[in-house]
Amino acid sequence: MRRVTDVPPPLSEQQRARRRRYLEIMGACLALIVLAWTVVPHYSVRLAVAMSLVAAVLPPIAAIVANRRDD
C-alpha cells in the first residue's frame, strides 16, 4: 500500500532538479577550463593539465545526471 508521502514529486519538479544539477556540473566544468587555461599554468602546468582532464570527464557525467529518471 502506498502512502501519500511515498508518491514521487511531479515530473516537472524532477526535471527542474535534474536541470539544476546539470547546470551546476557544467558550470564547474567551465570554471575548471577557464582557470586551467588562464591562471593555473602560471603556477603549475601539471595542475592545469589535471584540471583539464577532470573538466573533460564532467560533460558525460552531466548528461547522465540530466537524463536519469528517478522512477
PyMOL Python script that loads the backbone (N, CA, C, O; Angstrom):
from pymol import cmd

cmd.read_pdbstr("""\
ATOM      1  N   MET A   1       0.847  -1.179   0.000  1.00  0.00           N
ATOM      2  CA  MET A   1       0.000   0.000   0.000  1.00  0.00           C
ATOM      3  C   MET A   1       0.891   1.241   0.000  1.00  0.00           C
ATOM      4  O   MET A   1       1.825   1.357   0.794  1.00  0.00           O
ATOM      5  N   ARG A   2       0.585   2.146  -0.893  1.00  0.00           N
ATOM      6  CA  ARG A   2       1.349   3.390  -0.989  1.00  0.00           C
ATOM      7  C   ARG A   2       0.714   4.462  -0.126  1.00  0.00           C
ATOM      8  O   ARG A   2      -0.507   4.566  -0.012  1.00  0.00           O
ATOM      9  N   ARG A   3       1.569   5.238   0.463  1.00  0.00           N
ATOM     10  CA  ARG A   3       1.102   6.373   1.232  1.00  0.00           C
ATOM     11  C   ARG A   3       1.298   7.634   0.408  1.00  0.00           C
ATOM     12  O   ARG A   3       2.026   7.637  -0.585  1.00  0.00           O
ATOM     13  N   VAL A   4       0.646   8.690   0.828  1.00  0.00           N
ATOM     14  CA  VAL A   4       0.784   9.963   0.114  1.00  0.00           C
ATOM     15  C   VAL A   4       2.226  10.438   0.155  1.00  0.00           C
ATOM     16  O   VAL A   4       2.702  11.048  -0.802  1.00  0.00           O
ATOM     17  N   THR A   5       2.915  10.172   1.230  1.00  0.00           N
ATOM     18  CA  THR A   5       4.305  10.621   1.344  1.00  0.00           C
ATOM     19  C   THR A   5       5.245   9.804   0.472  1.00  0.00           C
ATOM     20  O   THR A   5       6.380  10.220   0.241  1.00  0.00           O
ATOM     21  N   ASP A   6       4.797   8.640  -0.023  1.00  0.00           N
ATOM     22  CA  ASP A   6       5.619   7.799  -0.887  1.00  0.00           C
ATOM     23  C   ASP A   6       5.534   8.201  -2.354  1.00  0.00           C
ATOM     24  O   ASP A   6       6.302   7.705  -3.178  1.00  0.00           O
ATOM     25  N   VAL A   7       4.618   9.084  -2.682  1.00  0.00           N
ATOM     26  CA  VAL A   7       4.432   9.485  -4.070  1.00  0.00           C
ATOM     27  C   VAL A   7       5.616  10.357  -4.499  1.00  0.00           C
ATOM     28  O   VAL A   7       5.969  11.312  -3.809  1.00  0.00           O
ATOM     29  N   PRO A   8       6.223  10.025  -5.638  1.00  0.00           N
ATOM     30  CA  PRO A   8       7.357  10.844  -6.077  1.00  0.00           C
ATOM     31  C   PRO A   8       6.896  12.235  -6.476  1.00  0.00           C
ATOM     32  O   PRO A   8       5.721  12.439  -6.778  1.00  0.00           O
ATOM     33  N   PRO A   9       7.822  13.200  -6.479  1.00  0.00           N
ATOM     34  CA  PRO A   9       7.453  14.557  -6.882  1.00  0.00           C
ATOM     35  C   PRO A   9       7.014  14.568  -8.348  1.00  0.00           C
ATOM     36  O   PRO A   9       7.357  13.664  -9.108  1.00  0.00           O
ATOM     37  N   PRO A  10       6.268  15.577  -8.734  1.00  0.00           N
ATOM     38  CA  PRO A  10       5.823  15.656 -10.132  1.00  0.00           C
ATOM     39  C   PRO A  10       7.000  15.690 -11.106  1.00  0.00           C
ATOM     40  O   PRO A  10       8.114  16.075 -10.752  1.00  0.00           O
ATOM     41  N   LEU A  11       6.722  15.281 -12.332  1.00  0.00           N
ATOM     42  CA  LEU A  11       7.767  15.222 -13.361  1.00  0.00           C
ATOM     43  C   LEU A  11       8.435  16.578 -13.564  1.00  0.00           C
ATOM     44  O   LEU A  11       9.646  16.644 -13.770  1.00  0.00           O
ATOM     45  N   SER A  12       7.661  17.658 -13.508  1.00  0.00           N
ATOM     46  CA  SER A  12       8.241  18.986 -13.714  1.00  0.00           C
ATOM     47  C   SER A  12       9.273  19.325 -12.635  1.00  0.00           C
ATOM     48  O   SER A  12      10.295  19.945 -12.927  1.00  0.00           O
ATOM     49  N   GLU A  13       9.010  18.924 -11.402  1.00  0.00           N
ATOM     50  CA  GLU A  13       9.979  19.174 -10.324  1.00  0.00           C
ATOM     51  C   GLU A  13      11.218  18.305 -10.494  1.00  0.00           C
ATOM     52  O   GLU A  13      12.335  18.752 -10.231  1.00  0.00           O
ATOM     53  N   GLN A  14      11.023  17.067 -10.934  1.00  0.00           N
ATOM     54  CA  GLN A  14      12.168  16.189 -11.177  1.00  0.00           C
ATOM     55  C   GLN A  14      13.047  16.757 -12.290  1.00  0.00           C
ATOM     56  O   GLN A  14      14.273  16.756 -12.184  1.00  0.00           O
ATOM     57  N   GLN A  15      12.415  17.241 -13.353  1.00  0.00           N
ATOM     58  CA  GLN A  15      13.169  17.821 -14.456  1.00  0.00           C
ATOM     59  C   GLN A  15      13.916  19.075 -14.024  1.00  0.00           C
ATOM     60  O   GLN A  15      15.063  19.287 -14.418  1.00  0.00           O
ATOM     61  N   ARG A  16      13.278  19.892 -13.228  1.00  0.00           N
ATOM     62  CA  ARG A  16      13.920  21.121 -12.737  1.00  0.00           C
ATOM     63  C   ARG A  16      15.148  20.783 -11.896  1.00  0.00           C
ATOM     64  O   ARG A  16      16.184  21.437 -12.017  1.00  0.00           O
ATOM     65  N   ALA A  17      15.035  19.762 -11.042  1.00  0.00           N
ATOM     66  CA  ALA A  17      16.165  19.364 -10.201  1.00  0.00           C
ATOM     67  C   ALA A  17      17.299  18.806 -11.057  1.00  0.00           C
ATOM     68  O   ALA A  17      18.468  19.105 -10.810  1.00  0.00           O
ATOM     69  N   ARG A  18      16.958  17.990 -12.070  1.00  0.00           N
ATOM     70  CA  ARG A  18      17.994  17.439 -12.946  1.00  0.00           C
ATOM     71  C   ARG A  18      18.663  18.541 -13.755  1.00  0.00           C
ATOM     72  O   ARG A  18      19.876  18.512 -13.958  1.00  0.00           O
ATOM     73  N   ARG A  19      17.878  19.516 -14.220  1.00  0.00           N
ATOM     74  CA  ARG A  19      18.442  20.637 -14.987  1.00  0.00           C
ATOM     75  C   ARG A  19      19.400  21.447 -14.108  1.00  0.00           C
ATOM     76  O   ARG A  19      20.466  21.864 -14.559  1.00  0.00           O
ATOM     77  N   ARG A  20      19.010  21.661 -12.855  1.00  0.00           N
ATOM     78  CA  ARG A  20      19.868  22.418 -11.940  1.00  0.00           C
ATOM     79  C   ARG A  20      21.186  21.682 -11.696  1.00  0.00           C
ATOM     80  O   ARG A  20      22.249  22.303 -11.701  1.00  0.00           O
ATOM     81  N   ARG A  21      21.125  20.352 -11.482  1.00  0.00           N
ATOM     82  CA  ARG A  21      22.354  19.578 -11.281  1.00  0.00           C
ATOM     83  C   ARG A  21      23.228  19.610 -12.529  1.00  0.00           C
ATOM     84  O   ARG A  21      24.451  19.720 -12.439  1.00  0.00           O
ATOM     85  N   TYR A  22      22.588  19.513 -13.701  1.00  0.00           N
ATOM     86  CA  TYR A  22      23.330  19.582 -14.961  1.00  0.00           C
ATOM     87  C   TYR A  22      24.066  20.915 -15.072  1.00  0.00           C
ATOM     88  O   TYR A  22      25.256  20.944 -15.389  1.00  0.00           O
ATOM     89  N   LEU A  23      23.371  22.006 -14.814  1.00  0.00           N
ATOM     90  CA  LEU A  23      23.978  23.330 -14.917  1.00  0.00           C
ATOM     91  C   LEU A  23      25.093  23.522 -13.890  1.00  0.00           C
ATOM     92  O   LEU A  23      26.094  24.177 -14.180  1.00  0.00           O
ATOM     93  N   GLU A  24      24.930  22.961 -12.702  1.00  0.00           N
ATOM     94  CA  GLU A  24      25.987  23.052 -11.691  1.00  0.00           C
ATOM     95  C   GLU A  24      27.245  22.324 -12.157  1.00  0.00           C
ATOM     96  O   GLU A  24      28.354  22.842 -12.028  1.00  0.00           O
ATOM     97  N   ILE A  25      27.065  21.118 -12.699  1.00  0.00           N
ATOM     98  CA  ILE A  25      28.224  20.343 -13.161  1.00  0.00           C
ATOM     99  C   ILE A  25      28.890  21.038 -14.340  1.00  0.00           C
ATOM    100  O   ILE A  25      30.116  21.133 -14.393  1.00  0.00           O
ATOM    101  N   MET A  26      28.093  21.521 -15.282  1.00  0.00           N
ATOM    102  CA  MET A  26      28.667  22.190 -16.450  1.00  0.00           C
ATOM    103  C   MET A  26      29.307  23.528 -16.060  1.00  0.00           C
ATOM    104  O   MET A  26      30.290  23.940 -16.675  1.00  0.00           O
ATOM    105  N   GLY A  27      28.770  24.198 -15.061  1.00  0.00           N
ATOM    106  CA  GLY A  27      29.404  25.417 -14.550  1.00  0.00           C
ATOM    107  C   GLY A  27      30.763  25.122 -13.946  1.00  0.00           C
ATOM    108  O   GLY A  27      31.719  25.872 -14.143  1.00  0.00           O
ATOM    109  N   ALA A  28      30.844  24.020 -13.206  1.00  0.00           N
ATOM    110  CA  ALA A  28      32.130  23.607 -12.646  1.00  0.00           C
ATOM    111  C   ALA A  28      33.107  23.265 -13.762  1.00  0.00           C
ATOM    112  O   ALA A  28      34.291  23.587 -13.674  1.00  0.00           O
ATOM    113  N   CYS A  29      32.615  22.614 -14.808  1.00  0.00           N
ATOM    114  CA  CYS A  29      33.454  22.278 -15.958  1.00  0.00           C
ATOM    115  C   CYS A  29      34.003  23.539 -16.608  1.00  0.00           C
ATOM    116  O   CYS A  29      35.199  23.633 -16.885  1.00  0.00           O
ATOM    117  N   LEU A  30      33.146  24.486 -16.845  1.00  0.00           N
ATOM    118  CA  LEU A  30      33.571  25.746 -17.463  1.00  0.00           C
ATOM    119  C   LEU A  30      34.583  26.477 -16.589  1.00  0.00           C
ATOM    120  O   LEU A  30      35.578  26.999 -17.092  1.00  0.00           O
ATOM    121  N   ALA A  31      34.333  26.515 -15.295  1.00  0.00           N
ATOM    122  CA  ALA A  31      35.265  27.178 -14.376  1.00  0.00           C
ATOM    123  C   ALA A  31      36.629  26.491 -14.387  1.00  0.00           C
ATOM    124  O   ALA A  31      37.665  27.156 -14.394  1.00  0.00           O
ATOM    125  N   LEU A  32      36.624  25.155 -14.389  1.00  0.00           N
ATOM    126  CA  LEU A  32      37.893  24.424 -14.431  1.00  0.00           C
ATOM    127  C   LEU A  32      38.669  24.734 -15.708  1.00  0.00           C
ATOM    128  O   LEU A  32      39.877  24.964 -15.663  1.00  0.00           O
ATOM    129  N   ILE A  33      37.976  24.741 -16.845  1.00  0.00           N
ATOM    130  CA  ILE A  33      38.650  25.010 -18.115  1.00  0.00           C
ATOM    131  C   ILE A  33      39.231  26.425 -18.137  1.00  0.00           C
ATOM    132  O   ILE A  33      40.386  26.625 -18.512  1.00  0.00           O
ATOM    133  N   VAL A  34      38.429  27.386 -17.738  1.00  0.00           N
ATOM    134  CA  VAL A  34      38.902  28.778 -17.765  1.00  0.00           C
ATOM    135  C   VAL A  34      40.104  28.952 -16.835  1.00  0.00           C
ATOM    136  O   VAL A  34      41.100  29.567 -17.216  1.00  0.00           O
ATOM    137  N   LEU A  35      40.014  28.419 -15.634  1.00  0.00           N
ATOM    138  CA  LEU A  35      41.145  28.533 -14.701  1.00  0.00           C
ATOM    139  C   LEU A  35      42.360  27.759 -15.191  1.00  0.00           C
ATOM    140  O   LEU A  35      43.491  28.232 -15.079  1.00  0.00           O
ATOM    141  N   ALA A  36      42.124  26.565 -15.736  1.00  0.00           N
ATOM    142  CA  ALA A  36      43.242  25.730 -16.189  1.00  0.00           C
ATOM    143  C   ALA A  36      43.979  26.352 -17.362  1.00  0.00           C
ATOM    144  O   ALA A  36      45.178  26.120 -17.523  1.00  0.00           O
ATOM    145  N   TRP A  37      43.301  27.127 -18.177  1.00  0.00           N
ATOM    146  CA  TRP A  37      43.943  27.691 -19.358  1.00  0.00           C
ATOM    147  C   TRP A  37      44.440  29.111 -19.160  1.00  0.00           C
ATOM    148  O   TRP A  37      45.203  29.614 -19.984  1.00  0.00           O
ATOM    149  N   THR A  38      44.023  29.770 -18.082  1.00  0.00           N
ATOM    150  CA  THR A  38      44.415  31.169 -17.915  1.00  0.00           C
ATOM    151  C   THR A  38      45.290  31.404 -16.692  1.00  0.00           C
ATOM    152  O   THR A  38      46.370  31.983 -16.811  1.00  0.00           O
ATOM    153  N   VAL A  39      44.854  30.973 -15.543  1.00  0.00           N
ATOM    154  CA  VAL A  39      45.533  31.326 -14.292  1.00  0.00           C
ATOM    155  C   VAL A  39      46.524  30.263 -13.834  1.00  0.00           C
ATOM    156  O   VAL A  39      47.675  30.572 -13.526  1.00  0.00           O
ATOM    157  N   VAL A  40      46.085  29.033 -13.790  1.00  0.00           N
ATOM    158  CA  VAL A  40      46.875  27.963 -13.161  1.00  0.00           C
ATOM    159  C   VAL A  40      48.196  27.668 -13.870  1.00  0.00           C
ATOM    160  O   VAL A  40      49.170  27.356 -13.184  1.00  0.00           O
ATOM    161  N   PRO A  41      48.291  27.747 -15.202  1.00  0.00           N
ATOM    162  CA  PRO A  41      49.589  27.440 -15.834  1.00  0.00           C
ATOM    163  C   PRO A  41      50.743  28.323 -15.363  1.00  0.00           C
ATOM    164  O   PRO A  41      51.906  27.937 -15.483  1.00  0.00           O
ATOM    165  N   HIS A  42      50.435  29.486 -14.838  1.00  0.00           N
ATOM    166  CA  HIS A  42      51.487  30.354 -14.303  1.00  0.00           C
ATOM    167  C   HIS A  42      52.110  29.766 -13.038  1.00  0.00           C
ATOM    168  O   HIS A  42      53.231  30.118 -12.669  1.00  0.00           O
ATOM    169  N   TYR A  43      51.381  28.871 -12.379  1.00  0.00           N
ATOM    170  CA  TYR A  43      51.858  28.282 -11.131  1.00  0.00           C
ATOM    171  C   TYR A  43      52.271  26.826 -11.295  1.00  0.00           C
ATOM    172  O   TYR A  43      53.307  26.400 -10.785  1.00  0.00           O
ATOM    173  N   SER A  44      51.428  26.051 -12.029  1.00  0.00           N
ATOM    174  CA  SER A  44      51.711  24.629 -12.179  1.00  0.00           C
ATOM    175  C   SER A  44      51.058  24.102 -13.453  1.00  0.00           C
ATOM    176  O   SER A  44      49.833  24.066 -13.568  1.00  0.00           O
ATOM    177  N   VAL A  45      51.881  23.699 -14.393  1.00  0.00           N
ATOM    178  CA  VAL A  45      51.361  23.149 -15.645  1.00  0.00           C
ATOM    179  C   VAL A  45      50.705  21.795 -15.384  1.00  0.00           C
ATOM    180  O   VAL A  45      49.677  21.482 -15.984  1.00  0.00           O
ATOM    181  N   ARG A  46      51.277  21.005 -14.513  1.00  0.00           N
ATOM    182  CA  ARG A  46      50.691  19.698 -14.189  1.00  0.00           C
ATOM    183  C   ARG A  46      49.293  19.847 -13.605  1.00  0.00           C
ATOM    184  O   ARG A  46      48.383  19.095 -13.956  1.00  0.00           O
ATOM    185  N   LEU A  47      49.129  20.802 -12.730  1.00  0.00           N
ATOM    186  CA  LEU A  47      47.806  21.035 -12.155  1.00  0.00           C
ATOM    187  C   LEU A  47      46.825  21.496 -13.227  1.00  0.00           C
ATOM    188  O   LEU A  47      45.658  21.104 -13.213  1.00  0.00           O
ATOM    189  N   ALA A  48      47.286  22.314 -14.141  1.00  0.00           N
ATOM    190  CA  ALA A  48      46.422  22.782 -15.232  1.00  0.00           C
ATOM    191  C   ALA A  48      45.991  21.615 -16.118  1.00  0.00           C
ATOM    192  O   ALA A  48      44.833  21.547 -16.532  1.00  0.00           O
ATOM    193  N   VAL A  49      46.895  20.715 -16.407  1.00  0.00           N
ATOM    194  CA  VAL A  49      46.561  19.536 -17.204  1.00  0.00           C
ATOM    195  C   VAL A  49      45.572  18.652 -16.449  1.00  0.00           C
ATOM    196  O   VAL A  49      44.610  18.154 -17.034  1.00  0.00           O
ATOM    197  N   ALA A  50      45.806  18.457 -15.157  1.00  0.00           N
ATOM    198  CA  ALA A  50      44.889  17.644 -14.350  1.00  0.00           C
ATOM    199  C   ALA A  50      43.497  18.268 -14.312  1.00  0.00           C
ATOM    200  O   ALA A  50      42.493  17.562 -14.411  1.00  0.00           O
ATOM    201  N   MET A  51      43.439  19.575 -14.172  1.00  0.00           N
ATOM    202  CA  MET A  51      42.142  20.259 -14.162  1.00  0.00           C
ATOM    203  C   MET A  51      41.439  20.102 -15.505  1.00  0.00           C
ATOM    204  O   MET A  51      40.222  19.922 -15.549  1.00  0.00           O
ATOM    205  N   SER A  52      42.188  20.169 -16.593  1.00  0.00           N
ATOM    206  CA  SER A  52      41.603  19.986 -17.921  1.00  0.00           C
ATOM    207  C   SER A  52      41.074  18.575 -18.099  1.00  0.00           C
ATOM    208  O   SER A  52      40.021  18.383 -18.706  1.00  0.00           O
ATOM    209  N   LEU A  53      41.787  17.587 -17.580  1.00  0.00           N
ATOM    210  CA  LEU A  53      41.316  16.203 -17.666  1.00  0.00           C
ATOM    211  C   LEU A  53      40.034  15.996 -16.875  1.00  0.00           C
ATOM    212  O   LEU A  53      39.117  15.320 -17.341  1.00  0.00           O
ATOM    213  N   VAL A  54      39.968  16.567 -15.698  1.00  0.00           N
ATOM    214  CA  VAL A  54      38.738  16.473 -14.904  1.00  0.00           C
ATOM    215  C   VAL A  54      37.588  17.160 -15.636  1.00  0.00           C
ATOM    216  O   VAL A  54      36.470  16.647 -15.670  1.00  0.00           O
ATOM    217  N   ALA A  55      37.869  18.316 -16.215  1.00  0.00           N
ATOM    218  CA  ALA A  55      36.840  19.045 -16.957  1.00  0.00           C
ATOM    219  C   ALA A  55      36.370  18.258 -18.173  1.00  0.00           C
ATOM    220  O   ALA A  55      35.208  18.372 -18.561  1.00  0.00           O
ATOM    221  N   ALA A  56      37.240  17.466 -18.779  1.00  0.00           N
ATOM    222  CA  ALA A  56      36.866  16.666 -19.945  1.00  0.00           C
ATOM    223  C   ALA A  56      35.920  15.530 -19.577  1.00  0.00           C
ATOM    224  O   ALA A  56      35.138  15.080 -20.414  1.00  0.00           O
ATOM    225  N   VAL A  57      35.984  15.065 -18.341  1.00  0.00           N
ATOM    226  CA  VAL A  57      35.137  13.962 -17.893  1.00  0.00           C
ATOM    227  C   VAL A  57      33.760  14.462 -17.436  1.00  0.00           C
ATOM    228  O   VAL A  57      32.797  13.694 -17.436  1.00  0.00           O
ATOM    229  N   LEU A  58      33.659  15.707 -17.058  1.00  0.00           N
ATOM    230  CA  LEU A  58      32.411  16.218 -16.495  1.00  0.00           C
ATOM    231  C   LEU A  58      31.221  16.279 -17.461  1.00  0.00           C
ATOM    232  O   LEU A  58      30.114  15.962 -17.025  1.00  0.00           O
ATOM    233  N   PRO A  59      31.360  16.658 -18.732  1.00  0.00           N
ATOM    234  CA  PRO A  59      30.172  16.715 -19.606  1.00  0.00           C
ATOM    235  C   PRO A  59      29.415  15.391 -19.742  1.00  0.00           C
ATOM    236  O   PRO A  59      28.185  15.403 -19.680  1.00  0.00           O
ATOM    237  N   PRO A  60      30.095  14.242 -19.925  1.00  0.00           N
ATOM    238  CA  PRO A  60      29.317  13.000 -19.971  1.00  0.00           C
ATOM    239  C   PRO A  60      28.602  12.701 -18.645  1.00  0.00           C
ATOM    240  O   PRO A  60      27.485  12.184 -18.635  1.00  0.00           O
ATOM    241  N   ILE A  61      29.250  13.027 -17.550  1.00  0.00           N
ATOM    242  CA  ILE A  61      28.614  12.816 -16.248  1.00  0.00           C
ATOM    243  C   ILE A  61      27.389  13.710 -16.118  1.00  0.00           C
ATOM    244  O   ILE A  61      26.349  13.277 -15.621  1.00  0.00           O
ATOM    245  N   ALA A  62      27.510  14.948 -16.563  1.00  0.00           N
ATOM    246  CA  ALA A  62      26.369  15.868 -16.513  1.00  0.00           C
ATOM    247  C   ALA A  62      25.219  15.361 -17.368  1.00  0.00           C
ATOM    248  O   ALA A  62      24.058  15.471 -16.972  1.00  0.00           O
ATOM    249  N   ALA A  63      25.525  14.806 -18.535  1.00  0.00           N
ATOM    250  CA  ALA A  63      24.476  14.266 -19.396  1.00  0.00           C
ATOM    251  C   ALA A  63      23.780  13.071 -18.758  1.00  0.00           C
ATOM    252  O   ALA A  63      22.561  12.932 -18.858  1.00  0.00           O
ATOM    253  N   ILE A  64      24.544  12.220 -18.110  1.00  0.00           N
ATOM    254  CA  ILE A  64      23.954  11.064 -17.427  1.00  0.00           C
ATOM    255  C   ILE A  64      23.048  11.530 -16.300  1.00  0.00           C
ATOM    256  O   ILE A  64      21.945  11.010 -16.133  1.00  0.00           O
ATOM    257  N   VAL A  65      23.505  12.503 -15.530  1.00  0.00           N
ATOM    258  CA  VAL A  65      22.691  13.045 -14.427  1.00  0.00           C
ATOM    259  C   VAL A  65      21.410  13.678 -14.959  1.00  0.00           C
ATOM    260  O   VAL A  65      20.336  13.495 -14.385  1.00  0.00           O
ATOM    261  N   ALA A  66      21.527  14.422 -16.059  1.00  0.00           N
ATOM    262  CA  ALA A  66      20.366  15.124 -16.598  1.00  0.00           C
ATOM    263  C   ALA A  66      19.337  14.167 -17.184  1.00  0.00           C
ATOM    264  O   ALA A  66      18.145  14.476 -17.190  1.00  0.00           O
ATOM    265  N   ASN A  67      19.773  13.013 -17.675  1.00  0.00           N
ATOM    266  CA  ASN A  67      18.856  12.079 -18.319  1.00  0.00           C
ATOM    267  C   ASN A  67      18.373  10.962 -17.414  1.00  0.00           C
ATOM    268  O   ASN A  67      17.534  10.159 -17.821  1.00  0.00           O
ATOM    269  N   ARG A  68      18.883  10.897 -16.202  1.00  0.00           N
ATOM    270  CA  ARG A  68      18.480   9.837 -15.272  1.00  0.00           C
ATOM    271  C   ARG A  68      17.073  10.120 -14.753  1.00  0.00           C
ATOM    272  O   ARG A  68      16.745  11.247 -14.380  1.00  0.00           O
ATOM    273  N   ARG A  69      16.274   9.103 -14.738  1.00  0.00           N
ATOM    274  CA  ARG A  69      14.919   9.239 -14.184  1.00  0.00           C
ATOM    275  C   ARG A  69      14.884   8.548 -12.834  1.00  0.00           C
ATOM    276  O   ARG A  69      15.453   7.470 -12.666  1.00  0.00           O
ATOM    277  N   ASP A  70      14.234   9.152 -11.896  1.00  0.00           N
ATOM    278  CA  ASP A  70      14.160   8.626 -10.530  1.00  0.00           C
ATOM    279  C   ASP A  70      12.869   7.844 -10.332  1.00  0.00           C
ATOM    280  O   ASP A  70      12.080   8.151  -9.439  1.00  0.00           O
ATOM    281  N   ASP A  71      12.657   6.828 -11.173  1.00  0.00           N
ATOM    282  CA  ASP A  71      11.420   6.042 -11.067  1.00  0.00           C
ATOM    283  C   ASP A  71      11.428   5.112  -9.899  1.00  0.00           C
ATOM    284  O   ASP A  71      10.457   4.387  -9.680  1.00  0.00           O
TER     285      ASP A  71
END
""", "prot")
cmd.dss("prot")
cmd.show_as("cartoon", "prot")
cmd.util.cbc("prot")
cmd.orient("prot")
